[in-house]
Amino acid sequence: MRIVILALGSFFLTVCAVSQATAQVSLQCVVPAIVPGPSTPPFPGSAEEIARLRQAPHGAKRVGKRQLVVNWSAGKRTFKNDPHTEELGDVWWAYCGFSSELSLHLIWHATSNQIFTGVMLDEKTGSLLPAGEAVLFSPDHRFYLAYEQPDGQDGETLKLYKRSGEMIWKGFDFIATADNKSVIVPAENMRNMRWDSRNRPEATLHLDGGRTMTVTLMRDEHGKLEWLPRVPAH
């Protein structure tokens, strides 16, 4: 299992401002490794999850090992782990934290087909929004990027959503060829993910020879969302 958020760079454990100037807000599940190695989620019942449960404004708790209860302003949501197995890769839920600015809780989710992702619980309405192991909101909070990790994929899947939870685009935190069969710029060289002044995600690519370039997720000549300008394959 490889759980690491490379493109988001160095984050605090739960909520942070990526840029004070643009007030981009993020939530994340992963716990940075103390020693070199992959980061991990706040596993159910771990000390890290217990610490994060205390952030829930109306309370959140684990009922036994397999059931997570998160209260919102007018009710509660219950998330249940798979009762048939203790192995990661089936269905697990863990609490990742709360953003008072966004009024959202982030809950980590490991699915039965070994995708490590998450959901957000709206504190005001009790509704669930699709998310990931980490989410990065635009400065006006109208859009967000969600990171999820399919087990074995070298890099993460990126999804762009409206605040309503409607998905607009799906891609990667690396630059791939048009057929997605090979990688042109790996995830570790696609850094400083951020939003521009027009609510478009952009990132800095670190290329051979110490060169860098900025790519922006925008529509191409056919109206398709792509990282532009295109990076030619070697």
C-alpha positions in Angstrom: 0.0 0.0 0.0 1.3 3.4 -0.9 -0.4 6.3 0.8 1.5 9.6 0.3 0.4 13.1 -0.9 3.4 14.2 -2.9 1.9 17.0 -5.0 0.4 18.9 -2.0 3.8 19.3 -0.4 4.3 19.7 3.3 1.0 20.1 5.3 0.1 20.4 8.9 -1.7 17.3 10.2 -5.3 18.5 9.6 -6.2 21.9 8.3 -3.9 24.6 7.0 -3.8 27.6 4.8 -1.7 26.8 1.7 -1.3 30.5 0.9 -2.1 33.3 3.3 -2.5 35.6 0.3 -5.1 33.5 -1.4 -6.5 31.7 1.7 -6.6 28.3 0.0 -7.8 25.8 2.6 -7.1 22.1 2.7 -8.1 19.1 4.8 -6.0 15.9 4.8 -6.0 12.5 6.3 -2.4 11.3 6.0 0.0 11.4 8.9 3.5 12.3 7.8 6.1 9.6 8.6 8.4 10.2 11.5 11.2 8.4 9.7 11.7 8.2 6.0 8.9 6.1 4.4 5.3 6.3 3.3 2.8 8.4 5.2 -0.2 6.6 6.8 -3.8 7.5 7.5 -5.2 7.8 11.1 -6.1 4.2 11.4 -9.4 3.4 13.3 -8.7 3.6 17.1 -5.2 4.9 16.7 -3.8 7.7 18.9 -3.9 10.0 15.9 -7.6 9.4 15.2 -8.4 9.9 18.9 -6.7 13.3 18.8 -8.6 14.3 15.7 -12.0 13.1 17.1 -11.6 15.9 19.7 -11.8 18.5 16.9 -15.5 17.7 16.0 -17.5 20.7 17.2 -20.6 18.5 18.2 -18.6 15.4 19.2 -17.4 12.3 17.3 -16.5 8.9 18.7 -15.7 5.4 17.8 -18.3 2.9 19.1 -16.2 -0.2 19.3 -13.5 -0.9 16.7 -15.7 -0.9 13.7 -18.2 1.9 14.1 -17.6 5.7 13.8 -20.2 8.2 14.8 -19.8 11.9 13.8 -22.3 14.4 15.0 -23.3 17.4 12.9 -25.3 20.5 14.0 -28.7 18.7 13.8 -28.0 15.0 13.8 -25.4 12.4 13.4 -23.8 10.1 10.8 -22.7 6.6 11.4 -19.9 4.9 9.4 -19.4 1.2 9.7 -16.3 -0.8 9.0 -16.6 -4.2 7.3 -17.5 -6.7 10.1 -16.0 -9.7 8.3 -12.4 -8.9 8.2 -9.6 -7.0 10.0 -7.5 -6.5 6.9 -7.0 -3.1 5.3 -8.4 -3.0 1.8 -12.0 -4.0 2.6 -14.1 -1.2 4.1 -12.6 1.0 6.7 -13.6 4.5 8.0 -11.4 6.9 10.1 -11.9 10.4 11.3 -9.5 13.0 9.8 -10.5 16.3 11.2 -12.8 19.4 10.9 -12.5 22.8 9.2 -14.4 25.5 10.9 -13.8 27.8 7.8 -15.4 25.2 5.5 -17.9 23.7 8.0 -16.8 20.3 6.8 -15.5 17.1 8.4 -13.2 14.8 6.5 -13.5 11.1 6.9 -11.0 8.6 5.5 -12.4 5.6 3.5 -10.6 2.5 2.3 -12.9 0.7 -0.2 -13.3 -3.0 -1.0 -11.5 -2.6 -4.3 -8.5 -1.0 -2.5 -8.9 2.6 -3.2 -7.9 4.9 -0.4 -10.2 8.0 -0.5 -12.6 9.9 1.7 -15.9 11.7 2.1 -16.8 15.1 3.6 -19.7 15.6 6.0 -21.3 19.0 5.9 -21.7 20.3 9.4 -24.7 22.5 8.5 -26.8 20.1 6.4 -25.5 16.6 7.3 -25.0 15.8 3.6 -22.0 13.8 2.4 -19.7 15.0 -0.4 -17.2 13.0 -2.4 -13.6 13.7 -1.3 -10.3 11.9 -1.0 -7.4 11.5 1.4 -6.9 15.2 1.0 -8.9 18.1 -0.4 -7.7 21.5 -1.6 -10.4 24.2 -1.9 -10.3 27.2 -4.2 -10.0 30.6 -2.4 -13.8 31.3 -2.8 -14.6 27.7 -1.7 -16.7 27.1 -4.9 -14.4 24.2 -6.1 -12.1 21.6 -4.7 -9.5 19.1 -5.7 -9.7 15.6 -4.1 -6.8 13.2 -4.0 -7.3 9.4 -3.8 -4.8 6.6 -4.0 -5.6 3.3 -5.9 -3.4 0.7 -4.3 -0.3 0.1 -6.5 -0.7 3.2 -8.6 2.5 5.3 -8.7 0.9 8.6 -8.0 -2.6 9.7 -7.1 -5.9 10.2 -8.9 -7.1 13.8 -8.9 -10.7 14.8 -9.1 -12.1 18.3 -9.5 -15.5 19.0 -8.0 -17.9 21.8 -7.6 -18.7 22.6 -3.9 -22.0 20.8 -4.5 -20.1 17.5 -5.1 -20.5 17.4 -8.8 -17.4 16.1 -10.5 -16.0 18.2 -13.3 -12.8 16.4 -14.2 -10.7 13.3 -13.3 -7.0 13.0 -13.9 -3.7 12.5 -12.0 -1.2 14.4 -9.9 1.4 13.6 -12.6 1.7 14.2 -16.3 0.9 11.2 -18.5 0.8 10.5 -22.2 -2.5 10.9 -24.0 -3.2 7.2 -23.7 -2.2 7.2 -20.0 0.1 4.3 -20.6 3.3 6.0 -19.6 4.4 8.9 -17.3 6.1 12.0 -18.7 6.5 13.9 -15.4 6.2 11.8 -12.2 4.2 12.9 -9.2 7.3 13.8 -7.2 8.2 16.4 -9.9 4.7 17.9 -10.0 4.8 20.3 -7.0 3.1 23.2 -5.3 -0.5 22.5 -6.3 -2.5 25.7 -6.0 -5.3 27.7 -7.5 -4.8 30.7 -9.8 -6.9 33.9 -9.8 -9.5 32.3 -12.2 -10.3 29.3 -10.0 -8.1 27.0 -12.0 -5.7 24.4 -10.5 -2.0 24.9 -11.4 1.3 23.3 -10.4 5.0 23.6 -11.0 6.7 20.9 -13.0 10.4 20.2 -12.2 12.0 19.0 -15.5 15.4 17.6 -16.6 18.3 20.0 -16.4 16.8 22.0 -13.5 14.1 23.5 -15.6 10.7 24.4 -14.3 7.4 25.2 -15.9 3.9 26.0 -14.7 0.9 24.0 -16.0 -2.7 25.0 -15.5 -5.8 22.8 -15.7 -7.8 24.5 -18.4 -9.9 23.7 -21.5 -8.0 22.9 -24.7 -9.1 23.8 -28.3 -11.7 21.0 -28.1 -13.2 22.1 -24.8 -11.5 19.3 -22.8 -9.9 20.0 -19.4 -6.1 19.3 -19.6 -2.9 20.3 -18.0 -1.7 23.0 -20.3 0.7 23.8 -21.9 1.2 20.2 -22.9 4.5 18.6 -22.0 6.0 16.6 -24.9 6.8 12.9 -24.4 10.5 12.1 -24.4 
